[in-house]
Amino acid sequence: QQQGNSRGMARESDALHLPGTVDVDSPSWTSDVCPVLRSWGFARLRLSQSEAALVQELYDSMDAVFRDERSGTQLEISEREIDRLDQRSGYIFGKHRHMFELHPGCSSACRLGRASATAAV
């Protein structure tokens, strides 16, 4: 049975179909991923082996930061920058999760390079 409404609510049958994988080698991948993110809140990306290795290295590095309080403090986004969603870079202590955001070219991204804690560098 399919149930939907005019407000764009997903039908029961939609839950059975996950979004396709977006290949980052495609020249249009950034525009291809937007509707997937809007609909699902996440996207599956196909990465090259070197990109996948880099992602794993980043996860491992952030795991070390999450375990090291001094590193987390040095990388934390300041209170004055917390509401600048697309113009902040750093560590965010969330109530239910911790996140690390990178937005190149913003002033807080430059600050990250001055961190000295072992896990932060």
C-alpha positions as CSV (number, residue, x, y, z in Angstrom):
1,Q,0.0,0.0,0.0
2,Q,1.3,3.4,-1.0
3,Q,0.5,6.4,1.2
4,G,1.6,9.9,0.4
5,N,0.3,13.3,0.8
6,S,0.6,16.7,-0.8
7,R,3.3,17.9,1.7
8,G,5.9,15.7,0.1
9,M,5.9,13.0,2.8
10,A,7.6,9.8,1.7
11,R,5.4,6.8,0.8
12,E,5.9,3.5,2.5
13,S,7.3,2.1,-0.8
14,D,10.0,4.8,-0.9
15,A,11.7,3.4,2.2
16,L,12.6,0.3,0.3
17,H,14.7,2.2,-2.3
18,L,17.9,3.8,-1.0
19,P,19.5,6.6,-3.1
20,G,21.9,5.7,-5.8
21,T,25.7,6.2,-5.5
22,V,27.1,9.5,-6.8
23,D,30.5,9.1,-8.5
24,V,32.8,12.0,-7.5
25,D,34.7,11.6,-10.8
26,S,31.7,12.9,-12.7
27,P,32.0,16.6,-13.6
28,S,28.5,17.2,-12.3
29,W,28.7,15.3,-9.1
30,T,28.2,18.4,-6.9
31,S,24.9,19.2,-8.6
32,D,23.9,15.5,-8.8
33,V,24.3,15.1,-5.0
34,C,22.1,18.1,-4.0
35,P,18.7,16.5,-4.7
36,V,19.9,13.3,-2.9
37,L,20.9,15.3,0.1
38,R,17.6,17.2,0.2
39,S,15.6,14.0,-0.1
40,W,17.6,11.7,2.1
41,G,19.8,13.8,4.3
42,F,22.8,11.8,3.3
43,A,24.5,10.6,0.1
44,R,26.6,7.6,-0.9
45,L,29.7,8.7,-2.8
46,R,31.9,6.5,-5.0
47,L,35.5,7.5,-4.3
48,S,38.8,6.5,-5.9
49,Q,41.1,4.3,-3.8
50,S,43.3,7.3,-2.9
51,E,40.3,9.3,-1.9
52,A,38.9,6.5,0.2
53,A,42.3,6.1,1.9
54,L,42.4,9.8,2.6
55,V,38.9,9.6,4.1
56,Q,40.0,6.7,6.4
57,E,43.0,8.7,7.4
58,L,40.8,11.7,8.3
59,Y,38.5,9.4,10.4
60,D,41.5,8.0,12.2
61,S,42.9,11.4,12.9
62,M,39.6,12.7,14.2
63,D,39.2,9.6,16.4
64,A,42.5,10.6,18.1
65,V,41.2,14.2,18.6
66,F,37.9,12.9,20.1
67,R,40.0,11.0,22.7
68,D,42.3,13.9,23.5
69,E,40.6,16.8,25.4
70,R,43.5,19.3,24.8
71,S,43.3,18.8,21.0
72,G,39.5,19.1,21.0
73,T,39.8,22.3,23.0
74,Q,42.4,23.8,20.6
75,L,40.3,22.9,17.6
76,E,36.9,23.9,19.0
77,I,34.8,26.5,17.2
78,S,34.4,29.6,19.3
79,E,31.1,30.8,20.6
80,R,31.2,33.9,18.4
81,E,31.6,31.7,15.2
82,I,29.2,28.9,16.1
83,D,26.2,30.5,14.2
84,R,28.3,31.1,11.0
85,L,27.4,27.7,9.6
86,D,29.2,28.0,6.3
87,Q,32.0,30.2,7.5
88,R,33.4,28.1,10.4
89,S,36.0,25.4,10.7
90,G,36.8,23.3,13.7
91,Y,35.6,20.9,16.3
92,I,32.0,21.0,17.5
93,F,30.9,19.4,20.8
94,G,27.4,18.3,20.1
95,K,24.9,17.0,22.7
96,H,24.6,13.7,20.9
97,R,27.6,13.7,18.6
98,H,30.9,15.4,17.9
99,M,31.7,16.9,14.5
100,F,34.6,18.4,12.7
101,E,33.8,20.9,10.0
102,L,36.2,22.3,7.4
103,H,35.2,25.3,5.3
104,P,38.3,26.4,3.3
105,G,39.2,30.1,3.2
106,C,37.5,31.1,6.4
107,S,39.4,32.7,9.3
108,S,38.8,29.8,11.7
109,A,40.4,27.4,9.2
110,C,43.7,29.5,9.5
111,R,43.5,29.1,13.2
112,L,43.5,25.3,13.0
113,G,47.0,25.4,11.6
114,R,48.3,26.9,14.8
115,A,47.1,24.0,17.0
116,S,49.9,22.4,19.0
117,A,48.3,19.4,20.8
118,T,49.6,16.1,19.5
119,A,46.4,14.8,18.1
120,A,45.4,18.2,16.7
121,V,48.4,18.5,14.4
